[in-house]
Amino acid sequence: MPDENTPLVTEAVVTVGDAAALIVALGDFWRSHDVDITSEPGRLTARLGLGEGELEVVEGGLTARLEGTDLGALELLRGYLTESLERFAGERGARIAWSGHMREAKTFADFREVRLVSARDVAPRIRRLTFTGEDIARFGSEKDIHVRMYFPPEGLAQPEWPRPGPDGRTVWPAEERRPEVRYYTVRRYDAGRGEIEIDFVMHADEGPGSAFAARAAPGSICGMAGPVGRSAPDAGWTLFAGDETALPAIARLLETMPRDAQGAAFIEVDCAGDEIALDAPAGVHVRWLHRRGAPAGATDLLISALRGVAWPGHDDVFAWVACEYGASKLIRKHLRTACGLPREKHLVVGYWERQTAEAEAA
């Protein structure tokens, strides 16, 4: 058996017309989403969080190589790369033949079906759901704190889930039985009880997650996969920033920090009634930013607050930020240019996109 620390590998031969142009297009796309890539003519390497991908131009097309931390990560990366290659392959498309760690299964290796145990309100707009299921210890990771949640259509007697396809793509159930997918933070994992807590931000214009949280009764079934995402590493001084969607993650990160930790946290919510009690170290200053009725994602509260941050007089710092996608781009640029933070000193993620959210609510 391979050592558990040895990454799994899968490879592909990609037959495509203009392979060099395909690599350039894919590299530009990944850069726009802040993927850490290294490129040279005819070759591209991308560090994709769950593993690493490498593409190289060869006669007749490309070769692709993926390394994943485990089978679930490898399946996710393979599906992502397959769909990305097809997206940029042009009208003639691409033929992709994968080999290595391929399998046929009813669900992905990192997927678990979970059952709702209970639900309770912990703040005016935050509802905490407790789930249980078989073999869910993987979601108790201290390093990767997010999961993908799969919400089946309401009233479906027997939920159906996506599975890995033989060509690397994800095979989805028929449209009327297809679950909606959203990302959430694992607020707490109780190994003794075998339970996972997830906090849901409740919106007036319900998305699939808040709709499930509002209506689901104990025993309701949904899917969970992962874990994914990153926490904040230990640093001499840590900056946190985010809106309501990041509040569960920031709350978890603050309460698990060393009690002598130093830093600051800026959290945007609508009003004082949306604030919650946070178990932050005494040396981490928490400041709440109120929109006062303005639409989420439509203000400059976060970036304005961050422009006034008093950074410490040393470089042992880290910035962890999660918010609306447009705001995240401005904040990332500010941290890199105005604050001079290198890539390894910050993590800025767009948790949601205002334009997409408005379209779904329409």
C-alpha positions in Angstrom: 0.0 0.0 0.0 1.2 3.6 -0.7 2.2 5.7 2.2 -0.7 8.0 3.3 1.5 11.1 2.8 2.3 10.1 -0.8 0.0 11.9 -3.3 -2.0 9.9 -5.7 -1.4 10.5 -9.4 -3.6 10.5 -12.5 -2.5 11.3 -16.0 -4.2 12.1 -19.3 -3.5 12.4 -23.0 -5.5 15.3 -24.5 -6.0 15.4 -28.3 -6.8 18.9 -29.3 -6.1 21.3 -32.2 -4.2 24.3 -30.9 -2.7 23.0 -27.6 -0.4 26.0 -27.1 -3.4 28.4 -27.3 -5.4 26.2 -24.9 -2.6 26.3 -22.3 -2.5 30.1 -22.6 -6.3 30.5 -22.2 -6.4 28.2 -19.3 -3.5 30.0 -17.6 -5.2 33.4 -18.0 -8.4 32.0 -16.6 -6.7 30.6 -13.5 -4.7 33.8 -12.9 -8.0 35.7 -12.9 -9.1 33.5 -10.1 -5.8 33.9 -8.2 -4.7 30.3 -8.8 -0.9 30.0 -8.1 0.6 29.0 -11.4 4.0 28.8 -13.0 4.2 28.9 -16.8 6.7 28.8 -19.7 6.1 28.3 -23.4 4.3 25.0 -23.8 4.1 24.2 -20.1 1.9 25.1 -17.2 1.9 24.1 -13.5 -0.9 25.0 -11.2 -1.2 24.6 -7.4 -4.9 23.9 -7.0 -5.3 23.7 -3.2 -6.2 20.0 -3.1 -3.2 19.1 -5.3 -1.1 20.1 -8.2 -1.7 20.0 -12.0 0.8 20.1 -14.8 0.1 20.5 -18.5 2.6 20.2 -21.4 2.3 20.6 -25.1 3.2 17.5 -27.1 2.7 16.4 -30.7 -1.1 16.2 -31.3 -2.2 17.9 -28.1 -1.3 17.9 -24.4 -0.3 15.7 -21.6 -1.8 16.3 -18.2 -0.7 15.1 -14.8 -2.6 15.6 -11.5 -1.4 14.9 -7.9 -4.0 14.8 -5.2 -3.9 14.3 -1.4 -6.4 11.5 -1.5 -8.8 9.8 -3.9 -11.6 12.3 -3.2 -9.3 15.2 -4.0 -8.0 13.5 -7.1 -11.5 12.9 -8.4 -12.5 16.6 -7.8 -9.3 17.9 -9.5 -9.8 15.5 -12.5 -13.4 16.7 -13.0 -12.4 20.3 -12.7 -9.5 20.1 -15.1 -11.6 18.0 -17.6 -14.4 20.6 -17.6 -11.8 23.5 -17.9 -10.1 21.9 -20.8 -13.4 21.4 -22.6 -14.4 25.0 -21.9 -11.4 26.4 -23.6 -10.8 23.8 -26.4 -12.8 25.7 -29.0 -15.4 24.4 -31.4 -13.5 21.2 -32.3 -13.3 20.3 -28.6 -10.8 17.9 -27.0 -10.6 14.2 -26.6 -9.3 13.3 -23.1 -8.2 9.9 -22.0 -7.4 9.5 -18.3 -5.5 6.8 -16.6 -4.5 6.0 -13.0 -6.9 5.8 -10.0 -10.0 5.7 -12.1 -13.1 3.9 -10.6 -16.8 3.5 -11.0 -18.8 4.3 -7.9 -22.2 5.6 -6.9 -20.7 8.7 -5.3 -17.3 10.5 -5.1 -14.8 9.1 -2.6 -15.0 12.3 -0.4 -18.8 12.3 -0.4 -21.0 11.3 2.6 -24.8 11.2 3.0 -25.7 13.0 6.2 -28.9 13.3 8.3 -30.2 16.3 10.2 -30.2 15.8 13.9 -31.4 19.2 15.1 -31.6 22.9 14.2 -31.6 26.0 16.4 -31.2 29.8 15.9 -27.9 31.2 17.4 -28.5 34.7 16.1 -31.3 36.6 14.3 -30.0 35.5 10.9 -27.9 32.5 11.7 -29.4 29.0 12.1 -27.2 26.2 13.3 -27.8 22.7 11.9 -26.4 19.5 13.5 -25.8 16.5 11.2 -24.7 13.0 11.7 -23.7 10.2 9.3 -21.4 7.2 8.7 -17.6 7.8 8.4 -17.8 11.6 8.8 -14.5 12.0 10.7 -12.8 13.4 7.6 -14.8 16.6 8.0 -13.2 17.3 11.4 -10.0 18.6 9.8 -8.3 21.5 11.5 -6.6 22.5 8.3 -9.4 22.4 5.7 -12.5 23.9 7.3 -15.1 24.0 4.5 -17.4 21.4 3.0 -19.5 21.1 -0.1 -23.2 20.7 0.8 -25.6 19.0 -1.6 -29.3 19.9 -1.2 -31.7 17.6 -3.0 -34.9 19.0 -4.5 -37.7 19.4 -2.0 -40.1 16.4 -1.9 -37.7 14.0 -3.6 -38.3 10.6 -2.0 -34.9 9.2 -2.7 -32.0 11.7 -3.1 -29.6 11.1 -5.9 -26.0 12.3 -5.9 -23.3 13.1 -8.5 -20.7 10.5 -9.2 -17.3 10.3 -11.1 -17.6 9.5 -14.7 -15.3 7.2 -16.7 -14.0 10.2 -18.7 -13.2 12.3 -15.7 -16.3 14.4 -15.8 -19.0 14.5 -13.1 -22.1 12.6 -13.9 -25.1 14.4 -12.5 -28.7 13.1 -11.9 -31.4 14.3 -14.2 -32.2 18.0 -13.9 -35.4 17.5 -11.9 -33.4 15.3 -9.4 -30.2 17.2 -9.4 -29.0 18.6 -6.0 -27.9 22.2 -5.5 -24.3 22.6 -4.3 -23.1 25.3 -1.9 -20.0 25.6 0.3 -20.2 26.0 4.1 -17.9 26.1 7.1 -17.7 23.3 9.6 -18.5 25.2 12.7 -17.7 22.3 15.0 -17.1 18.6 14.8 -17.9 16.4 17.8 -16.0 13.2 17.5 -17.6 11.6 20.6 -21.1 12.1 19.3 -20.3 11.8 15.6 -21.9 15.1 14.8 -21.1 18.1 12.6 -22.4 21.6 13.2 -22.9 24.0 10.2 -24.1 27.6 10.6 -26.4 28.9 7.8 -26.9 32.6 7.2 -30.6 33.1 6.6 -31.6 35.4 3.7 -34.9 37.0 2.8 -34.3 35.8 -0.7 -33.7 32.2 0.1 -30.9 30.3 -1.6 -30.9 26.5 -1.6 -29.0 26.3 1.7 -31.1 28.8 3.7 -34.2 27.2 2.2 -33.1 23.8 3.5 -32.1 25.2 6.9 -35.5 27.0 7.2 -37.7 24.0 6.4 -35.8 20.8 7.1 -36.9 18.6 10.0 -34.8 16.1 11.9 -34.1 13.1 9.7 -33.9 15.2 6.5 -31.1 14.0 4.2 -28.5 16.0 2.3 -25.0 15.4 1.0 -21.6 16.5 2.3 -18.2 16.3 0.6 -14.7 17.5 1.3 -13.1 18.9 3.3 -11.8 21.9 1.3 -10.6 25.4 2.0 -7.9 26.7 4.2 -7.7 28.0 7.7 -5.3 30.7 8.9 -1.8 29.5 9.9 -0.3 30.6 13.1 1.3 34.0 12.8 2.6 36.7 15.1 -0.3 39.0 14.0 -3.4 37.9 12.0 -6.0 40.0 10.1 -9.5 38.7 9.6 -12.1 40.3 7.4 -15.4 39.2 5.9 -19.1 39.6 5.6 -21.9 37.5 7.1 -21.0 34.5 4.9 -17.5 34.5 6.5 -18.8 34.9 10.0 -19.0 31.1 10.9 -15.4 30.7 9.6 -14.1 33.7 11.4 -15.8 32.7 14.6 -14.3 29.2 14.4 -10.8 30.6 13.6 -10.9 33.1 16.5 -11.9 30.6 19.1 -9.2 28.1 18.1 -6.4 30.6 18.1 -3.8 30.6 20.9 -5.1 32.8 23.7 -2.0 35.1 23.5 -2.6 35.7 19.7 -2.5 39.2 18.3 -4.5 40.7 15.4 -7.7 42.4 14.3 -11.0 41.3 12.8 -13.4 43.4 10.7 -16.8 41.9 10.1 -19.5 43.4 7.9 -23.2 42.8 8.9 -26.4 44.7 8.3 -26.9 46.1 11.8 -26.0 45.6 15.5 -28.7 43.0 15.8 -26.7 40.7 13.6 -23.6 40.7 15.8 -22.8 37.5 17.7 -20.6 36.8 20.7 -17.1 35.8 19.6 -14.5 34.0 21.6 -11.6 36.0 20.4 -8.2 36.2 22.2 -7.8 39.4 24.2 -5.1 40.6 21.8 -7.4 40.4 18.7 -9.4 43.6 18.3 -12.9 42.9 16.8 -14.7 45.7 14.9 -18.2 45.3 13.5 -19.1 47.2 10.3 -22.8 48.0 9.7 -24.4 48.4 6.3 -27.5 50.0 7.8 -29.9 48.6 5.2 -27.6 48.8 2.1 -27.5 45.6 0.0 -24.9 43.1 0.9 -21.9 43.3 -1.5 -22.8 46.9 -2.5 -20.7 48.9 0.0 -17.0 49.7 0.4 -17.1 49.1 4.2 -14.5 46.3 4.2 -11.9 47.8 1.9 -12.2 51.2 3.6 -11.6 49.6 7.0 -8.7 47.6 5.8 -7.1 50.8 4.3 -6.9 52.1 7.9 -5.3 49.0 9.5 -2.3 49.6 11.7 0.0 46.8 10.8 2.5 45.6 13.4 6.2 46.5 13.0 7.2 43.0 11.9 6.5 40.7 8.9 5.2 37.7 10.9 1.6 38.4 9.7 -1.2 36.7 7.8 -4.5 38.0 6.4 -7.5 35.8 6.0 -10.4 37.4 4.1 -13.7 36.0 2.7 -16.5 38.1 1.2 -18.4 39.0 -2.0 -16.3 38.2 -5.1 -15.9 41.8 -6.4 -14.9 43.1 -3.0 -12.4 40.2 -2.6 -10.6 41.3 -5.8 -10.2 44.9 -4.5 -9.0 43.6 -1.1 -6.5 41.2 -2.6 -5.0 44.0 -4.8 -4.8 46.2 -1.7 -3.0 43.6 0.4 -0.5 42.9 -2.4 0.2 46.4 -3.6 -0.5 48.9 -0.8 0.5 46.5 2.1 3.1 44.5 0.2 1.9 41.1 1.4 3.3 38.2 -0.7 1.0 35.4 -1.8 2.0 33.1 1.1 1.0 35.8 3.6 -2.7 36.1 2.7 -5.8 34.1 1.7 -8.6 36.1 0.0 -11.6 34.3 -1.2 -14.8 35.4 -2.9 -17.5 33.3 -1.1 -20.3 34.6 -3.3 -21.0 37.0 -6.2 -23.6 39.7 -5.9 -24.6 39.6 -9.6 -25.2 35.8 -9.5 -27.1 36.1 -6.2 -29.4 38.8 -7.6 -30.0 36.7 -10.7 -31.0 33.7 -8.7 -33.3 35.7 -6.5 -35.1 37.3 -9.5 
